[in-house]
């Protein structure tokens, strides 16, 4: 599980860099899609972090 969490964190950082690169290239649709993916990954990271309780929605 810890290894999976680290992979998610790495993927999140990579997407951050892609978003920054895409913004400067003027690719708004790609940026929107990447931000959605980044948010999904961030939510999953939060769920998996030790000591975190998921809040029912």
Phi, psi and omega per residue, in radians:
X1 nan -0.749 3.140
X2 -1.067 -0.705 3.110
X3 -1.114 -0.713 3.110
X4 -1.101 -0.733 3.113
X5 -1.086 -0.738 3.116
X6 -1.117 -0.675 3.106
X7 -1.122 -0.703 3.104
X8 -1.121 -0.730 3.131
X9 -1.116 -0.702 3.102
X10 -1.123 -0.758 3.122
X11 -1.089 -0.689 3.116
X12 -1.066 -0.779 3.126
X13 -1.121 -0.697 3.126
X14 -1.116 -0.717 3.119
X15 -1.150 -0.648 3.052
X16 -0.973 -0.798 3.141
X17 -1.140 -0.698 3.105
X18 -1.088 -0.705 3.123
X19 -1.084 -0.799 3.126
X20 -1.047 -0.747 3.138
X21 -1.158 -0.736 -3.107
X22 -1.207 -0.596 3.107
X23 -1.052 -0.782 -3.108
X24 -1.218 -0.401 3.132
X25 -1.556 -0.088 3.096
X26 1.320 0.603 -3.121
X27 -1.824 1.361 -3.031
X28 -1.088 -0.745 -3.119
X29 -1.129 -0.715 3.110
X30 -1.135 -0.704 3.125
X31 -1.086 -0.763 3.125
X32 -1.062 -0.764 3.137
X33 -1.134 -0.748 3.132
X34 -1.130 -0.657 3.121
X35 -1.142 -0.660 3.083
X36 -1.101 -0.784 3.128
X37 -1.108 -0.760 -3.137
X38 -1.053 -0.717 3.133
X39 -1.138 -0.712 3.098
X40 -1.076 -0.744 3.130
X41 -1.142 -0.756 3.135
X42 -1.063 -0.730 3.097
X43 -1.080 -0.730 3.135
X44 -1.156 -0.718 3.100
X45 -1.040 -0.795 -3.136
X46 -1.057 -0.716 3.121
X47 -1.094 -0.634 -3.014
X48 -1.556 -0.264 -3.087
X49 -1.154 2.392 3.130
X50 -1.061 2.474 3.106
X51 1.443 -0.033 3.138
X52 -1.696 2.397 3.045
X53 -1.918 2.328 3.114
X54 -1.338 2.471 -3.132
X55 -1.690 2.188 3.129
X56 -1.109 2.490 -3.121
X57 -1.874 nan nan
